[in-house]
């Protein structure tokens, strides 16, 4: 991952903490580049991702999830029993 610090200087520990933060926030996605813009006491984070292709989404009870692991056992069983239709 390429990291750019813009508008000031930041030590490696701070950079590592921001990398951990975006890693947790965007779990399951590969971050290609992280731009950290320092503006006084504030920091703006901008991420570019490697996986720009469409990711499969599962609709469950009127909300979307990108991973079956986020669903409870009953919903996982329900999805596994559904018949897939061709497009």
Secondary structure, DSSP 8 states (H G I E B T S, - for coil): -EEEEESS---HHHHHHHHHHHHHHTTTS-EEEEEEEEETTEEEEEEEES--S----EEETTEEES-GGGS-HHHHHHHHHS-----
